[in-house]
């Protein structure tokens, strides 16, 4: 399952890279958002392969930093919101790893480290044999939010076709 998530993420990255993207931030009402570009350069001085995109709620910059893929988000006024980094489960704080090992031992997981002006949090997306689960933790490993959404019959059927062992999730 986790391989599917990373494959999907890689496909999205490839599509973004293949599509012509501006190397500088998008403009608002025809004027370059220079403060956003300057802020990005200060926050991410080692950013490479930067690809800017316009979102419904603002802007994002997909980039690599020390060969790690990251994405910075800005609101519609060009004000920094947060940076998301895909990380391996082994890179999560030990307290979070313990919760995942105890409660979600065999679930497929995708982990994000979110850095914002409010601090660092971790968002984990899990898939079990019956549910999608979204978890949010603070740096100390305290669970801040847990949301469960049942899988549809089609998703359960897909798991069975892929040979997912229902007894181990």
HUKA-V825413 format. One line per field, one symbol per residue. phi: phi as a letter, one per 20 degrees, with the letter a starting at -180 (. if undefined). psi: psi as a letter, one per 30 degrees, with the letter a starting at -180 (. if undefined). burial: # if it has 24 or more other C-alpha atoms within 12 Angstrom, else .. A space follows every 10 residues. Layout:
phi = ???
psi = ???
burial = ???
//
This chain:
phi = .fffffffff ffffffffff cfedffddlm dfefgfffff fffcfefclf cebedfdqcc cebdclmdfc beccffeneg dacdcfcfgf efggffgfff ffecgdffcc dcdddcfepd ccdcddcdfc becdcccefe nffebccdcf ffgfffffff fenffffdc
psi = eeeeeeeeee eeeeeeefkk kkfllllkhf kkieeeeeee eeeifgklhk jkkklegbll jklkjhgkkl kkkkafggkk elkkkkllef flkeeeeeee eefhegkkkk kkkjkaffak lkkkkljaff lkkkkklaff gkjekkkkkk kleeeeeeee efgkjffg.
burial = #......... .......... ...###.... ..#..##..# ...#..#.## ####...### ####....## ####...### ######..#. .##..##..# ...#..#### #####..... ########## ########.. #......... ........#. .........
//
